[in-house]
């Protein structure tokens, strides 16, 4: 990497160009344009490695007093793009669901999505009369319009009565205000005119709160954590609503944290009395 970056720089400047040419403002500006154009389309980590390599060399040249300034000062390291395919860690889930600044509607929705591993669209489509609160479950429509049952845990069971406030009909998750545009009668709670919360709005709120995560990552996390806890394939298929083991495979990948715990448990040294 180090040699490759410097070879590319030498080719850009010309084999016979002295280092001092980098102190020329026009050359420095051209260097920034060249670097950005050459590595702008690479992953942030690759871009940063090349930039760090170049700055390391420039730092050495400045120590030797061969250069007086850093011609790369206009360049900025790039942040890593959020990974929307990964499972959130258990600690991230606990911190998120335990936050006091989250509205009751979002807290209930997010906890239900994690505890049930249901798709966000399936949960947002729920009406109050779909719920069996005593048995902590509800009927949903899966992909292909198949009817299935999702099941949640104590956390969701405690939040639902607070969210519903005695309502016995209408969508479970409602907008904050009356609907401003015409919507289907089934998507409106008539006494207040509030509409069913849309996937788009729910996703926006989650992403804004988590600085980039997606609602789907709650489902991904639930399935990954269940696999780490030893759930067998049949259980995971029922939990996820998948009909194909192949579709389930990417969710059942063990996280690095779980792999470390597993290795620690197997380590003969850690098991010595």
HELIX and SHEET records of a PDB file:
HELIX    1   1 UNK A    2  UNK A   13  1                                  12    
HELIX    2   2 UNK A   19  UNK A   23  5                                   5    
HELIX    3   3 UNK A   25  UNK A   39  1                                  15    
HELIX    4   4 UNK A   44  UNK A   63  1                                  20    
HELIX    5   5 UNK A   90  UNK A   97  1                                   8    
HELIX    6   6 UNK A  104  UNK A  116  1                                  13    
HELIX    7   7 UNK A  120  UNK A  124  1                                   5    
HELIX    8   8 UNK A  128  UNK A  130  5                                   3    
HELIX    9   9 UNK A  143  UNK A  145  5                                   3    
HELIX   10  10 UNK A  154  UNK A  164  1                                  11    
HELIX   11  11 UNK A  185  UNK A  187  5                                   3    
HELIX   12  12 UNK A  199  UNK A  210  1                                  12    
HELIX   13  13 UNK A  216  UNK A  228  1                                  13    
HELIX   14  14 UNK A  233  UNK A  240  1                                   8    
HELIX   15  15 UNK A  245  UNK A  248  1                                   4    
HELIX   16  16 UNK A  249  UNK A  251  5                                   3    
HELIX   17  17 UNK A  256  UNK A  266  1                                  11    
SHEET    1   A 3 UNK A 131  UNK A 132  0                                        
SHEET    2   A 3 UNK A 137  UNK A 141 -1                                        
SHEET    3   A 3 UNK A 147  UNK A 151 -1                                        
SHEET    1   B 3 UNK A 174  UNK A 178  0                                        
SHEET    2   B 3 UNK A 194  UNK A 196 -1                                        
SHEET    3   B 3 UNK A 188  UNK A 189 -1                                        
END                                                                             
